[in-house]
Amino acid sequence: MRAALRSEVRKLLSTRLWWVLLLAMAGYLAFIGATLGLALALGGDVEESGGAPVLGGVDAATTVYSLVSAIGYVFPLVVGSLAVTTEFRHHTITQTLLAEPRRGVLLAAKLLATVPVGLAYGVVGALAIVLGGAPALAIAGDGAFLTDGDVVQVLLLDVLVTVLWALLGAAFGLLVTQQVAAIVVILAFTQFVEPVARLALGAVDALAGVGAFLPGAAADALIGASFFGELGSADLLPRWAGALVLLAYIGTFATVGRLTTLRRDVA
Amino acid sequence: MIAAPSLGVDGLTKTFGPLRAVDDLTFEVRPGAVTGFLGPNGAGKTTTLRMLLGLATPTSGSTRVGDRPYAAHPQPARVVGAALEATGFHPGRTGLGHLQVYAPQVGADLDRCHELLDTVGLSAAAGRRVGQYSMGMRQRLGLATALLGDPPCLVLDEPTNGLDPEGIRWLRTLLRGFAAEGRTVLVSSHLLGEVQNTVDDVVVIVRGRLVHASSLADLAALAEPGAYVVSPTAGAVADLARRQGWPVRAHERGLVVDGVTADVVGTAAHRDGVELHELTPRGTDLEDVFLRLTATGHDLAGTPGGAR
């Protein structure tokens, strides 16, 4: 198992993808952090915000800092899914299964190997959002609140949630091994389907509770502060339940992947 | 000498829908020899190797590496080094990076990776991404990957593809060396000519079925000599053949004598004073035997199922 894990970690680190996407995420989050930080800070001064939520103080800070998950989650998802789908795209899965024919062990190694990568993405993501958001909040708003307990908690949970997103990506990659399809589904779901679904479900009373079980909503629940949550959509689950929902997605995808993709013959 | 396990396939069958890709196949690959696994494209060679290596599940039958299936070995890649045709490389990974990825499971260190790149002649390209490698370089890198764990058994699928003549000769020397050390070497090919000078034993399959398994020498013995004879007195040659009990048949301007070398015909004709204007060896060689095997799907030796 340790050998399989080392092999999987080396796979992730031996191509340029992981740091290219990491840099892209850092740049993107710093930019978003600065933009939203300024928007919230300046919007707070202007009273005529027309019904949109007006955030100030620590709330503004936690909302900005929680963007690592709300906006940045597509990066760990994609990296996680690519860890699996590249094996099928480039047919390295053959060599991989020759080295480790116990497919359950391979599955566990694949998932575990994404943890350190998810950690790196989480830490860098949190740093980037602070780098972009804190100066904006401090200069134009009520302050950066970097030593505030709630803010520190949000930043730590950012890291945890990012690890879970990377795991979810890897598990999803086992389900949809076709690389392009996996990326398209991830982008479509995270950037369009889920945000729309959350707003739509939130608007229907009977379905309001369902939206909380979508992965993005579960992640928001875990972090306990959310940009989309602040937009006034449905109630979030308790924090522990959010974590469980994410773990359930990971477990379900991994199990189905084990029973389908990893049961098949490999060319 | 290395004590290498033998490889075995017992009643192996694999069907894809109505297609029987591998059909009740049984053969044994012994240590200390290079065995050629031969058959035309689509004969089921790769499918057989995939099942031998635990990548595909047999419909029925079983495969063995030593006393158990490949996947039942604790560190299988240390027992069998394999390079399959379908195996790919991540184009963004360097040659050295590729070896390092698969090194942990066979307990190979960085020195071993460098040593192998040297063995297969890729040292200079170690830091280059595999996307820039030629077909032959990929073939060599695949071989290096197979050798990572210094395995006693080697299974190579069409290893000569993409190699230039010099590369084929290099591979032959390498494989002969492994067999001489006592290792078990199984090499598939659709061309007998490419492995003819490398293999000791041959296993020939056609449409998933075994048509011949023997030593290369026994396969060569199935080749039949013959001679094409042109004489101004054709009747005299026919009489000579009848006296000797040789079968003859008319061909072009003369006769073909089957089962006899041109030398023997020449000696006999000279002794009997028969005038010959042309005397040409015309028999079947090893290649013809192989082509007849693969074209008919039947063993010429009349041993269906072949030797174990």
Contacts between the chains, C-beta under 8 A, distances in Angstrom:
chain1	res1	chain2	res2	distance
A	2	B	104	7.8
A	3	B	104	4.1
A	3	B	105	4.6
A	3	B	107	7.6
A	4	B	104	7.5
A	4	B	105	6.5
A	6	B	104	4.1
A	7	B	101	5.8
A	7	B	102	6.4
A	7	B	103	7.8
A	7	B	104	4.8
A	7	B	105	5.8
A	10	B	97	7.7
A	10	B	100	5.7
A	10	B	101	4.7
A	10	B	104	7.3
A	11	B	90	7.8
A	11	B	101	5.2
A	14	B	90	7.8
A	14	B	93	5.0
A	14	B	94	7.4
A	14	B	97	4.0
A	14	B	98	7.8
A	14	B	100	6.9
A	14	B	101	6.0
A	15	B	90	6.0
A	15	B	92	4.1
A	15	B	93	5.5
A	15	B	97	7.8
A	16	B	92	6.0
A	17	B	92	7.1
A	86	B	90	6.2
A	90	B	88	4.4
A	90	B	89	6.6
A	90	B	90	4.9
A	90	B	91	6.8
A	91	B	86	5.8
A	91	B	87	6.3
A	91	B	88	3.0
A	92	B	87	7.5
A	92	B	88	5.3
A	92	B	89	6.7
A	92	B	90	5.8
A	94	B	55	6.4
A	94	B	84	5.7
A	94	B	86	5.6
A	94	B	87	4.5
A	94	B	88	7.1
A	95	B	87	5.2
A	95	B	88	7.8
A	95	B	102	6.2
A	95	B	145	6.3
A	96	B	102	7.9
A	97	B	54	7.3
A	97	B	55	5.8
A	98	B	53	6.0
A	98	B	54	8.0
A	98	B	55	7.3
A	98	B	76	7.2
A	98	B	77	5.8
A	98	B	82	5.5
A	98	B	84	7.9
A	99	B	77	5.0
A	99	B	102	5.2
A	99	B	105	4.2
A	99	B	106	7.2
A	100	B	105	5.9
A	101	B	54	4.5
A	101	B	70	6.6
A	101	B	71	3.6
A	101	B	76	5.9
A	102	B	71	7.0
A	265	B	50	6.9
A	265	B	55	6.5
A	265	B	56	3.7
A	265	B	57	6.3
A	266	B	50	7.3
A	266	B	55	4.5
A	266	B	56	6.9
A	267	B	50	7.3
A	267	B	55	7.7
A	267	B	86	4.5
